[in-house]
Each structure stands twice: as C-alpha cells, then as structure tokens.
Amino acid sequence: MDNLIKEMETYAEEKNIPIMQKKGIDFLCKIIEKGEVKNILEIGTAIGYSAIKMANVNETITVTSVERDEERYILALKNIKKAKLDKRINVIFADALNINLEDKYDLIFIDAAKSQYIKFFNKFKENLNPKGIIISDNLSFHGYVEQEERIESRNLRQLVGKIRKYVDFLKDNKEFKTKFYKVGDGIAVSIKED
C-alpha cells in the first residue's frame, strides 16, 4: 500500500494533478478516526488518492466518490483496484451538480471545482446524517487567499474571490458550526448543529 501511495503522490506531482497535501490528508484521516465515521461522500476523486487514504483508516469505512474528468476517473478506478479497495470505494463518473444521491453519510469531503463549493455544500448537506461533518479543502489556495497582492491573473483573482465568498458563507451559516484550520492548504470542518 505504501508503494502505491508514493507512486500516486509522484504521479500527481509530475502531472500537476491536485491531490491533498500530506499534512491535510493526515488531519482529515484523524477526524475520520476520532469521529467513528463509517460512510463518506467525496466530491472530486481525482486519481483516488484521498478516497484510498480515507478508506484505509478503518476496514468498516465505505467511500462514494464523484469525478467528472474521464481520464482521472479511469485512473482512480485502476488505483483503487490496485489498493484492493474496490469493494469499499465506489466511484461515480458524473458532474456532482447533476446527480442526486439518496444515501446518507457521516462525512462529506468537498475537494473539487473551488468556484462551485457553495453549490456543492448546499446540494449535499441534505445527504448528511445528524451530527454529520462537511470538510472543505483548499481554502488557502496556495496562500493566495491570504496574500491577494501576489495574484497576477484575473482568473485566479476571481477564483480567490469565490473561495473568500465560500469562507464567509461558512462563517454565516447557522445550520453548521465551522472551524478553520491552517493545515495543508487550508481546511474547514463544518459540523451540523442539532
């Protein structure tokens, strides 16, 4: 398993595929362990890295992951099979905003198109169990959110603006209590209030 994880990290770095930073994924796995999480919904599979890491926390965990990029979806399936986790990780090839899921989850992990985070949150919060957790990654976005003066491109400035809007949305959300952590690339942990 360690070899596969290293291969995936190297591949992601070489091909510039965004996977979670090591400190971020370790933090996420600790939350899963402490929270006795059994079933997870992941928005944004990429190559299956975080799905594999999350499923490895405990053999009772199942992960449903959604990926819209066909190449990444196929690669994720291969990696999950190599990890012998294809019985516990189900990858759906679709745009997350175009699917409706009936199942309920203990944890929802959002790590897909940053500009769609508010839509993902609002859509999938209905799939959360009572006291469920929504975790969002990349809220620092390589430090650009805190240091906007470093941004030279208009597109990046717009994206950072949308991430900031999402952070404000979480802070103002009365249904969830959110804590922000400067770990990895910036993580928010939103817990559903009773």
PyMOL CGO cylinders between C-alpha atoms (Angstrom):
from pymol import cmd
from pymol.cgo import CYLINDER

trace = [
    CYLINDER, 0.00, 0.00, 0.00, 2.80, 2.45, 0.89, 0.3, 1, 1, 1, 1, 1, 1,
    CYLINDER, 2.80, 2.45, 0.89, 4.35, 1.93, -2.54, 0.3, 1, 1, 1, 1, 1, 1,
    CYLINDER, 4.35, 1.93, -2.54, 1.06, 2.68, -4.28, 0.3, 1, 1, 1, 1, 1, 1,
    CYLINDER, 1.06, 2.68, -4.28, 0.58, 5.85, -2.21, 0.3, 1, 1, 1, 1, 1, 1,
    CYLINDER, 0.58, 5.85, -2.21, 4.12, 7.03, -3.10, 0.3, 1, 1, 1, 1, 1, 1,
    CYLINDER, 4.12, 7.03, -3.10, 3.51, 6.24, -6.79, 0.3, 1, 1, 1, 1, 1, 1,
    CYLINDER, 3.51, 6.24, -6.79, 0.30, 8.28, -6.71, 0.3, 1, 1, 1, 1, 1, 1,
    CYLINDER, 0.30, 8.28, -6.71, 1.99, 11.22, -4.98, 0.3, 1, 1, 1, 1, 1, 1,
    CYLINDER, 1.99, 11.22, -4.98, 4.79, 11.20, -7.58, 0.3, 1, 1, 1, 1, 1, 1,
    CYLINDER, 4.79, 11.20, -7.58, 2.35, 10.88, -10.47, 0.3, 1, 1, 1, 1, 1, 1,
    CYLINDER, 2.35, 10.88, -10.47, 0.21, 13.74, -9.17, 0.3, 1, 1, 1, 1, 1, 1,
    CYLINDER, 0.21, 13.74, -9.17, 3.26, 15.97, -8.79, 0.3, 1, 1, 1, 1, 1, 1,
    CYLINDER, 3.26, 15.97, -8.79, 4.59, 15.16, -12.26, 0.3, 1, 1, 1, 1, 1, 1,
    CYLINDER, 4.59, 15.16, -12.26, 1.21, 15.59, -13.99, 0.3, 1, 1, 1, 1, 1, 1,
    CYLINDER, 1.21, 15.59, -13.99, 0.18, 18.57, -11.87, 0.3, 1, 1, 1, 1, 1, 1,
    CYLINDER, 0.18, 18.57, -11.87, -2.92, 16.80, -10.54, 0.3, 1, 1, 1, 1, 1, 1,
    CYLINDER, -2.92, 16.80, -10.54, -4.24, 18.40, -7.35, 0.3, 1, 1, 1, 1, 1, 1,
    CYLINDER, -4.24, 18.40, -7.35, -4.27, 15.88, -4.52, 0.3, 1, 1, 1, 1, 1, 1,
    CYLINDER, -4.27, 15.88, -4.52, -4.40, 16.72, -0.82, 0.3, 1, 1, 1, 1, 1, 1,
    CYLINDER, -4.40, 16.72, -0.82, -1.20, 17.83, 0.85, 0.3, 1, 1, 1, 1, 1, 1,
    CYLINDER, -1.20, 17.83, 0.85, 0.24, 15.24, 3.26, 0.3, 1, 1, 1, 1, 1, 1,
    CYLINDER, 0.24, 15.24, 3.26, -0.48, 17.25, 6.41, 0.3, 1, 1, 1, 1, 1, 1,
    CYLINDER, -0.48, 17.25, 6.41, -4.02, 17.89, 5.16, 0.3, 1, 1, 1, 1, 1, 1,
    CYLINDER, -4.02, 17.89, 5.16, -4.79, 14.23, 4.43, 0.3, 1, 1, 1, 1, 1, 1,
    CYLINDER, -4.79, 14.23, 4.43, -3.33, 13.17, 7.80, 0.3, 1, 1, 1, 1, 1, 1,
    CYLINDER, -3.33, 13.17, 7.80, -5.54, 15.74, 9.52, 0.3, 1, 1, 1, 1, 1, 1,
    CYLINDER, -5.54, 15.74, 9.52, -8.60, 14.51, 7.59, 0.3, 1, 1, 1, 1, 1, 1,
    CYLINDER, -8.60, 14.51, 7.59, -7.86, 10.87, 8.48, 0.3, 1, 1, 1, 1, 1, 1,
    CYLINDER, -7.86, 10.87, 8.48, -7.56, 11.77, 12.20, 0.3, 1, 1, 1, 1, 1, 1,
    CYLINDER, -7.56, 11.77, 12.20, -11.01, 13.40, 12.09, 0.3, 1, 1, 1, 1, 1, 1,
    CYLINDER, -11.01, 13.40, 12.09, -12.42, 10.26, 10.45, 0.3, 1, 1, 1, 1, 1, 1,
    CYLINDER, -12.42, 10.26, 10.45, -10.80, 8.08, 13.12, 0.3, 1, 1, 1, 1, 1, 1,
    CYLINDER, -10.80, 8.08, 13.12, -11.96, 10.20, 16.07, 0.3, 1, 1, 1, 1, 1, 1,
    CYLINDER, -11.96, 10.20, 16.07, -15.45, 10.69, 14.71, 0.3, 1, 1, 1, 1, 1, 1,
    CYLINDER, -15.45, 10.69, 14.71, -16.07, 6.99, 14.14, 0.3, 1, 1, 1, 1, 1, 1,
    CYLINDER, -16.07, 6.99, 14.14, -17.04, 7.78, 10.56, 0.3, 1, 1, 1, 1, 1, 1,
    CYLINDER, -17.04, 7.78, 10.56, -18.40, 4.80, 8.60, 0.3, 1, 1, 1, 1, 1, 1,
    CYLINDER, -18.40, 4.80, 8.60, -19.54, 6.20, 5.28, 0.3, 1, 1, 1, 1, 1, 1,
    CYLINDER, -19.54, 6.20, 5.28, -18.07, 9.09, 3.32, 0.3, 1, 1, 1, 1, 1, 1,
    CYLINDER, -18.07, 9.09, 3.32, -19.12, 11.06, 0.26, 0.3, 1, 1, 1, 1, 1, 1,
    CYLINDER, -19.12, 11.06, 0.26, -16.24, 12.67, -1.61, 0.3, 1, 1, 1, 1, 1, 1,
    CYLINDER, -16.24, 12.67, -1.61, -16.84, 15.35, -4.23, 0.3, 1, 1, 1, 1, 1, 1,
    CYLINDER, -16.84, 15.35, -4.23, -13.80, 15.25, -6.54, 0.3, 1, 1, 1, 1, 1, 1,
    CYLINDER, -13.80, 15.25, -6.54, -11.99, 11.90, -6.81, 0.3, 1, 1, 1, 1, 1, 1,
    CYLINDER, -11.99, 11.90, -6.81, -9.05, 12.98, -8.99, 0.3, 1, 1, 1, 1, 1, 1,
    CYLINDER, -9.05, 12.98, -8.99, -6.84, 9.85, -9.08, 0.3, 1, 1, 1, 1, 1, 1,
    CYLINDER, -6.84, 9.85, -9.08, -8.36, 8.23, -5.97, 0.3, 1, 1, 1, 1, 1, 1,
    CYLINDER, -8.36, 8.23, -5.97, -5.64, 9.32, -3.54, 0.3, 1, 1, 1, 1, 1, 1,
    CYLINDER, -5.64, 9.32, -3.54, -7.80, 10.73, -0.73, 0.3, 1, 1, 1, 1, 1, 1,
    CYLINDER, -7.80, 10.73, -0.73, -10.50, 8.06, -1.19, 0.3, 1, 1, 1, 1, 1, 1,
    CYLINDER, -10.50, 8.06, -1.19, -7.87, 5.34, -0.66, 0.3, 1, 1, 1, 1, 1, 1,
    CYLINDER, -7.87, 5.34, -0.66, -6.34, 7.14, 2.33, 0.3, 1, 1, 1, 1, 1, 1,
    CYLINDER, -6.34, 7.14, 2.33, -9.78, 7.66, 3.93, 0.3, 1, 1, 1, 1, 1, 1,
    CYLINDER, -9.78, 7.66, 3.93, -10.88, 4.05, 3.35, 0.3, 1, 1, 1, 1, 1, 1,
    CYLINDER, -10.88, 4.05, 3.35, -7.61, 2.86, 4.90, 0.3, 1, 1, 1, 1, 1, 1,
    CYLINDER, -7.61, 2.86, 4.90, -8.40, 4.49, 8.25, 0.3, 1, 1, 1, 1, 1, 1,
    CYLINDER, -8.40, 4.49, 8.25, -10.63, 1.56, 9.15, 0.3, 1, 1, 1, 1, 1, 1,
    CYLINDER, -10.63, 1.56, 9.15, -11.87, -1.54, 7.30, 0.3, 1, 1, 1, 1, 1, 1,
    CYLINDER, -11.87, -1.54, 7.30, -15.52, -0.68, 8.05, 0.3, 1, 1, 1, 1, 1, 1,
    CYLINDER, -15.52, -0.68, 8.05, -15.39, 2.57, 6.07, 0.3, 1, 1, 1, 1, 1, 1,
    CYLINDER, -15.39, 2.57, 6.07, -17.07, 2.91, 2.68, 0.3, 1, 1, 1, 1, 1, 1,
    CYLINDER, -17.07, 2.91, 2.68, -16.46, 5.82, 0.32, 0.3, 1, 1, 1, 1, 1, 1,
    CYLINDER, -16.46, 5.82, 0.32, -18.64, 7.08, -2.52, 0.3, 1, 1, 1, 1, 1, 1,
    CYLINDER, -18.64, 7.08, -2.52, -16.63, 9.44, -4.71, 0.3, 1, 1, 1, 1, 1, 1,
    CYLINDER, -16.63, 9.44, -4.71, -17.74, 11.57, -7.66, 0.3, 1, 1, 1, 1, 1, 1,
    CYLINDER, -17.74, 11.57, -7.66, -15.42, 12.57, -10.53, 0.3, 1, 1, 1, 1, 1, 1,
    CYLINDER, -15.42, 12.57, -10.53, -16.34, 14.32, -13.78, 0.3, 1, 1, 1, 1, 1, 1,
    CYLINDER, -16.34, 14.32, -13.78, -12.98, 14.06, -15.61, 0.3, 1, 1, 1, 1, 1, 1,
    CYLINDER, -12.98, 14.06, -15.61, -12.96, 10.78, -17.55, 0.3, 1, 1, 1, 1, 1, 1,
    CYLINDER, -12.96, 10.78, -17.55, -9.19, 10.30, -17.60, 0.3, 1, 1, 1, 1, 1, 1,
    CYLINDER, -9.19, 10.30, -17.60, -8.92, 10.84, -13.84, 0.3, 1, 1, 1, 1, 1, 1,
    CYLINDER, -8.92, 10.84, -13.84, -11.97, 8.65, -13.21, 0.3, 1, 1, 1, 1, 1, 1,
    CYLINDER, -11.97, 8.65, -13.21, -10.38, 5.72, -15.11, 0.3, 1, 1, 1, 1, 1, 1,
    CYLINDER, -10.38, 5.72, -15.11, -7.06, 6.20, -13.31, 0.3, 1, 1, 1, 1, 1, 1,
    CYLINDER, -7.06, 6.20, -13.31, -8.85, 6.36, -9.94, 0.3, 1, 1, 1, 1, 1, 1,
    CYLINDER, -8.85, 6.36, -9.94, -10.58, 3.03, -10.68, 0.3, 1, 1, 1, 1, 1, 1,
    CYLINDER, -10.58, 3.03, -10.68, -7.20, 1.44, -11.51, 0.3, 1, 1, 1, 1, 1, 1,
    CYLINDER, -7.20, 1.44, -11.51, -5.57, 2.79, -8.34, 0.3, 1, 1, 1, 1, 1, 1,
    CYLINDER, -5.57, 2.79, -8.34, -8.50, 1.70, -6.15, 0.3, 1, 1, 1, 1, 1, 1,
    CYLINDER, -8.50, 1.70, -6.15, -8.35, -1.79, -7.65, 0.3, 1, 1, 1, 1, 1, 1,
    CYLINDER, -8.35, -1.79, -7.65, -4.57, -1.93, -7.04, 0.3, 1, 1, 1, 1, 1, 1,
    CYLINDER, -4.57, -1.93, -7.04, -5.26, -0.94, -3.43, 0.3, 1, 1, 1, 1, 1, 1,
    CYLINDER, -5.26, -0.94, -3.43, -7.81, -3.81, -3.23, 0.3, 1, 1, 1, 1, 1, 1,
    CYLINDER, -7.81, -3.81, -3.23, -10.45, -1.34, -2.08, 0.3, 1, 1, 1, 1, 1, 1,
    CYLINDER, -10.45, -1.34, -2.08, -12.90, -1.64, -5.00, 0.3, 1, 1, 1, 1, 1, 1,
    CYLINDER, -12.90, -1.64, -5.00, -15.46, -3.32, -2.68, 0.3, 1, 1, 1, 1, 1, 1,
    CYLINDER, -15.46, -3.32, -2.68, -15.44, -0.32, -0.33, 0.3, 1, 1, 1, 1, 1, 1,
    CYLINDER, -15.44, -0.32, -0.33, -14.87, 2.62, -2.69, 0.3, 1, 1, 1, 1, 1, 1,
    CYLINDER, -14.87, 2.62, -2.69, -17.49, 3.35, -5.33, 0.3, 1, 1, 1, 1, 1, 1,
    CYLINDER, -17.49, 3.35, -5.33, -16.54, 5.98, -7.92, 0.3, 1, 1, 1, 1, 1, 1,
    CYLINDER, -16.54, 5.98, -7.92, -19.31, 7.67, -9.89, 0.3, 1, 1, 1, 1, 1, 1,
    CYLINDER, -19.31, 7.67, -9.89, -18.40, 9.22, -13.25, 0.3, 1, 1, 1, 1, 1, 1,
    CYLINDER, -18.40, 9.22, -13.25, -20.52, 12.40, -13.31, 0.3, 1, 1, 1, 1, 1, 1,
    CYLINDER, -20.52, 12.40, -13.31, -20.64, 16.10, -12.59, 0.3, 1, 1, 1, 1, 1, 1,
    CYLINDER, -20.64, 16.10, -12.59, -21.60, 16.21, -8.90, 0.3, 1, 1, 1, 1, 1, 1,
    CYLINDER, -21.60, 16.21, -8.90, -24.09, 19.01, -9.51, 0.3, 1, 1, 1, 1, 1, 1,
    CYLINDER, -24.09, 19.01, -9.51, -26.00, 16.80, -11.99, 0.3, 1, 1, 1, 1, 1, 1,
    CYLINDER, -26.00, 16.80, -11.99, -26.55, 13.77, -9.74, 0.3, 1, 1, 1, 1, 1, 1,
    CYLINDER, -26.55, 13.77, -9.74, -28.95, 13.07, -6.92, 0.3, 1, 1, 1, 1, 1, 1,
    CYLINDER, -28.95, 13.07, -6.92, -27.92, 10.66, -4.19, 0.3, 1, 1, 1, 1, 1, 1,
    CYLINDER, -27.92, 10.66, -4.19, -30.35, 9.04, -1.77, 0.3, 1, 1, 1, 1, 1, 1,
    CYLINDER, -30.35, 9.04, -1.77, -27.81, 7.76, 0.77, 0.3, 1, 1, 1, 1, 1, 1,
    CYLINDER, -27.81, 7.76, 0.77, -26.84, 9.48, 4.00, 0.3, 1, 1, 1, 1, 1, 1,
    CYLINDER, -26.84, 9.48, 4.00, -23.22, 10.00, 5.02, 0.3, 1, 1, 1, 1, 1, 1,
    CYLINDER, -23.22, 10.00, 5.02, -21.34, 10.65, 8.24, 0.3, 1, 1, 1, 1, 1, 1,
    CYLINDER, -21.34, 10.65, 8.24, -18.83, 12.83, 6.42, 0.3, 1, 1, 1, 1, 1, 1,
    CYLINDER, -18.83, 12.83, 6.42, -18.84, 14.75, 3.15, 0.3, 1, 1, 1, 1, 1, 1,
    CYLINDER, -18.84, 14.75, 3.15, -15.48, 15.82, 1.77, 0.3, 1, 1, 1, 1, 1, 1,
    CYLINDER, -15.48, 15.82, 1.77, -15.51, 18.65, -0.79, 0.3, 1, 1, 1, 1, 1, 1,
    CYLINDER, -15.51, 18.65, -0.79, -12.37, 18.87, -2.93, 0.3, 1, 1, 1, 1, 1, 1,
    CYLINDER, -12.37, 18.87, -2.93, -13.50, 19.68, -6.47, 0.3, 1, 1, 1, 1, 1, 1,
    CYLINDER, -13.50, 19.68, -6.47, -14.11, 22.88, -8.50, 0.3, 1, 1, 1, 1, 1, 1,
    CYLINDER, -14.11, 22.88, -8.50, -13.45, 25.65, -5.97, 0.3, 1, 1, 1, 1, 1, 1,
    CYLINDER, -13.45, 25.65, -5.97, -15.87, 28.03, -7.71, 0.3, 1, 1, 1, 1, 1, 1,
    CYLINDER, -15.87, 28.03, -7.71, -18.73, 25.58, -7.01, 0.3, 1, 1, 1, 1, 1, 1,
    CYLINDER, -18.73, 25.58, -7.01, -18.14, 24.98, -3.29, 0.3, 1, 1, 1, 1, 1, 1,
    CYLINDER, -18.14, 24.98, -3.29, -21.29, 26.81, -2.10, 0.3, 1, 1, 1, 1, 1, 1,
    CYLINDER, -21.29, 26.81, -2.10, -23.42, 24.84, -4.58, 0.3, 1, 1, 1, 1, 1, 1,
    CYLINDER, -23.42, 24.84, -4.58, -21.80, 21.53, -3.53, 0.3, 1, 1, 1, 1, 1, 1,
    CYLINDER, -21.80, 21.53, -3.53, -22.32, 22.36, 0.15, 0.3, 1, 1, 1, 1, 1, 1,
    CYLINDER, -22.32, 22.36, 0.15, -25.99, 23.32, -0.26, 0.3, 1, 1, 1, 1, 1, 1,
    CYLINDER, -25.99, 23.32, -0.26, -26.79, 20.37, -2.51, 0.3, 1, 1, 1, 1, 1, 1,
    CYLINDER, -26.79, 20.37, -2.51, -25.16, 17.61, -0.48, 0.3, 1, 1, 1, 1, 1, 1,
    CYLINDER, -25.16, 17.61, -0.48, -25.84, 18.82, 3.09, 0.3, 1, 1, 1, 1, 1, 1,
    CYLINDER, -25.84, 18.82, 3.09, -29.19, 17.03, 2.65, 0.3, 1, 1, 1, 1, 1, 1,
    CYLINDER, -29.19, 17.03, 2.65, -27.24, 13.75, 2.44, 0.3, 1, 1, 1, 1, 1, 1,
    CYLINDER, -27.24, 13.75, 2.44, -25.64, 14.26, 5.84, 0.3, 1, 1, 1, 1, 1, 1,
    CYLINDER, -25.64, 14.26, 5.84, -26.50, 12.20, 8.90, 0.3, 1, 1, 1, 1, 1, 1,
    CYLINDER, -26.50, 12.20, 8.90, -27.38, 14.05, 12.13, 0.3, 1, 1, 1, 1, 1, 1,
    CYLINDER, -27.38, 14.05, 12.13, -24.17, 15.46, 13.64, 0.3, 1, 1, 1, 1, 1, 1,
    CYLINDER, -24.17, 15.46, 13.64, -22.50, 14.82, 10.29, 0.3, 1, 1, 1, 1, 1, 1,
    CYLINDER, -22.50, 14.82, 10.29, -19.40, 16.68, 9.17, 0.3, 1, 1, 1, 1, 1, 1,
    CYLINDER, -19.40, 16.68, 9.17, -18.60, 18.53, 5.94, 0.3, 1, 1, 1, 1, 1, 1,
    CYLINDER, -18.60, 18.53, 5.94, -14.90, 19.07, 5.30, 0.3, 1, 1, 1, 1, 1, 1,
    CYLINDER, -14.90, 19.07, 5.30, -13.71, 21.51, 2.63, 0.3, 1, 1, 1, 1, 1, 1,
    CYLINDER, -13.71, 21.51, 2.63, -10.13, 21.62, 1.34, 0.3, 1, 1, 1, 1, 1, 1,
    CYLINDER, -10.13, 21.62, 1.34, -8.01, 24.33, -0.39, 0.3, 1, 1, 1, 1, 1, 1,
    CYLINDER, -8.01, 24.33, -0.39, -9.41, 27.32, 1.48, 0.3, 1, 1, 1, 1, 1, 1,
    CYLINDER, -9.41, 27.32, 1.48, -5.98, 28.93, 1.50, 0.3, 1, 1, 1, 1, 1, 1,
    CYLINDER, -5.98, 28.93, 1.50, -5.41, 28.04, -2.18, 0.3, 1, 1, 1, 1, 1, 1,
    CYLINDER, -5.41, 28.04, -2.18, -1.60, 28.01, -2.06, 0.3, 1, 1, 1, 1, 1, 1,
    CYLINDER, -1.60, 28.01, -2.06, -1.59, 31.11, 0.15, 0.3, 1, 1, 1, 1, 1, 1,
    CYLINDER, -1.59, 31.11, 0.15, -3.34, 33.32, -2.41, 0.3, 1, 1, 1, 1, 1, 1,
    CYLINDER, -3.34, 33.32, -2.41, -6.44, 33.80, -0.24, 0.3, 1, 1, 1, 1, 1, 1,
    CYLINDER, -6.44, 33.80, -0.24, -4.30, 35.47, 2.46, 0.3, 1, 1, 1, 1, 1, 1,
    CYLINDER, -4.30, 35.47, 2.46, -1.97, 37.29, 0.04, 0.3, 1, 1, 1, 1, 1, 1,
    CYLINDER, -1.97, 37.29, 0.04, -4.06, 38.59, -2.81, 0.3, 1, 1, 1, 1, 1, 1,
    CYLINDER, -4.06, 38.59, -2.81, -1.31, 41.03, -3.81, 0.3, 1, 1, 1, 1, 1, 1,
    CYLINDER, -1.31, 41.03, -3.81, 0.65, 38.04, -5.21, 0.3, 1, 1, 1, 1, 1, 1,
    CYLINDER, 0.65, 38.04, -5.21, -2.06, 37.35, -7.80, 0.3, 1, 1, 1, 1, 1, 1,
    CYLINDER, -2.06, 37.35, -7.80, -1.29, 38.48, -11.33, 0.3, 1, 1, 1, 1, 1, 1,
    CYLINDER, -1.29, 38.48, -11.33, -4.01, 36.75, -13.36, 0.3, 1, 1, 1, 1, 1, 1,
    CYLINDER, -4.01, 36.75, -13.36, -7.63, 37.92, -13.49, 0.3, 1, 1, 1, 1, 1, 1,
    CYLINDER, -7.63, 37.92, -13.49, -8.95, 34.34, -13.48, 0.3, 1, 1, 1, 1, 1, 1,
    CYLINDER, -8.95, 34.34, -13.48, -7.01, 33.48, -10.33, 0.3, 1, 1, 1, 1, 1, 1,
    CYLINDER, -7.01, 33.48, -10.33, -8.25, 36.68, -8.66, 0.3, 1, 1, 1, 1, 1, 1,
    CYLINDER, -8.25, 36.68, -8.66, -11.86, 35.69, -9.48, 0.3, 1, 1, 1, 1, 1, 1,
    CYLINDER, -11.86, 35.69, -9.48, -11.32, 32.17, -8.13, 0.3, 1, 1, 1, 1, 1, 1,
    CYLINDER, -11.32, 32.17, -8.13, -9.79, 33.50, -4.90, 0.3, 1, 1, 1, 1, 1, 1,
    CYLINDER, -9.79, 33.50, -4.90, -12.79, 35.84, -4.60, 0.3, 1, 1, 1, 1, 1, 1,
    CYLINDER, -12.79, 35.84, -4.60, -15.12, 32.83, -4.83, 0.3, 1, 1, 1, 1, 1, 1,
    CYLINDER, -15.12, 32.83, -4.83, -13.13, 30.96, -2.15, 0.3, 1, 1, 1, 1, 1, 1,
    CYLINDER, -13.13, 30.96, -2.15, -13.39, 34.03, 0.11, 0.3, 1, 1, 1, 1, 1, 1,
    CYLINDER, -13.39, 34.03, 0.11, -17.14, 34.13, -0.55, 0.3, 1, 1, 1, 1, 1, 1,
    CYLINDER, -17.14, 34.13, -0.55, -17.35, 30.46, 0.46, 0.3, 1, 1, 1, 1, 1, 1,
    CYLINDER, -17.35, 30.46, 0.46, -15.44, 31.15, 3.70, 0.3, 1, 1, 1, 1, 1, 1,
    CYLINDER, -15.44, 31.15, 3.70, -17.93, 33.96, 4.51, 0.3, 1, 1, 1, 1, 1, 1,
    CYLINDER, -17.93, 33.96, 4.51, -20.80, 31.61, 3.62, 0.3, 1, 1, 1, 1, 1, 1,
    CYLINDER, -20.80, 31.61, 3.62, -19.47, 29.07, 6.15, 0.3, 1, 1, 1, 1, 1, 1,
    CYLINDER, -19.47, 29.07, 6.15, -18.94, 31.71, 8.84, 0.3, 1, 1, 1, 1, 1, 1,
    CYLINDER, -18.94, 31.71, 8.84, -22.52, 32.99, 8.43, 0.3, 1, 1, 1, 1, 1, 1,
    CYLINDER, -22.52, 32.99, 8.43, -24.14, 29.54, 8.17, 0.3, 1, 1, 1, 1, 1, 1,
    CYLINDER, -24.14, 29.54, 8.17, -26.46, 28.98, 11.14, 0.3, 1, 1, 1, 1, 1, 1,
    CYLINDER, -26.46, 28.98, 11.14, -27.07, 25.27, 10.38, 0.3, 1, 1, 1, 1, 1, 1,
    CYLINDER, -27.07, 25.27, 10.38, -23.40, 24.40, 10.79, 0.3, 1, 1, 1, 1, 1, 1,
    CYLINDER, -23.40, 24.40, 10.79, -20.65, 25.36, 13.20, 0.3, 1, 1, 1, 1, 1, 1,
    CYLINDER, -20.65, 25.36, 13.20, -17.41, 25.71, 11.22, 0.3, 1, 1, 1, 1, 1, 1,
    CYLINDER, -17.41, 25.71, 11.22, -13.81, 25.76, 12.42, 0.3, 1, 1, 1, 1, 1, 1,
    CYLINDER, -13.81, 25.76, 12.42, -10.97, 26.74, 10.09, 0.3, 1, 1, 1, 1, 1, 1,
    CYLINDER, -10.97, 26.74, 10.09, -7.56, 25.10, 10.26, 0.3, 1, 1, 1, 1, 1, 1,
    CYLINDER, -7.56, 25.10, 10.26, -4.31, 26.32, 8.76, 0.3, 1, 1, 1, 1, 1, 1,
    CYLINDER, -4.31, 26.32, 8.76, -3.24, 22.81, 7.91, 0.3, 1, 1, 1, 1, 1, 1,
    CYLINDER, -3.24, 22.81, 7.91, -2.32, 21.53, 4.45, 0.3, 1, 1, 1, 1, 1, 1,
    CYLINDER, -2.32, 21.53, 4.45, -3.86, 24.01, 2.00, 0.3, 1, 1, 1, 1, 1, 1,
    CYLINDER, -3.86, 24.01, 2.00, -6.43, 25.32, 4.48, 0.3, 1, 1, 1, 1, 1, 1,
    CYLINDER, -6.43, 25.32, 4.48, -9.28, 23.13, 5.75, 0.3, 1, 1, 1, 1, 1, 1,
    CYLINDER, -9.28, 23.13, 5.75, -12.75, 23.92, 7.09, 0.3, 1, 1, 1, 1, 1, 1,
    CYLINDER, -12.75, 23.92, 7.09, -14.61, 21.49, 9.33, 0.3, 1, 1, 1, 1, 1, 1,
    CYLINDER, -14.61, 21.49, 9.33, -18.34, 22.16, 9.43, 0.3, 1, 1, 1, 1, 1, 1,
    CYLINDER, -18.34, 22.16, 9.43, -20.42, 20.22, 11.96, 0.3, 1, 1, 1, 1, 1, 1,
    CYLINDER, -20.42, 20.22, 11.96, -24.19, 20.09, 11.63, 0.3, 1, 1, 1, 1, 1, 1,
    CYLINDER, -24.19, 20.09, 11.63, -25.87, 21.73, 14.61, 0.3, 1, 1, 1, 1, 1, 1,
    CYLINDER, -25.87, 21.73, 14.61, -28.68, 19.85, 16.40, 0.3, 1, 1, 1, 1, 1, 1,
]
cmd.load_cgo(trace, "trace")
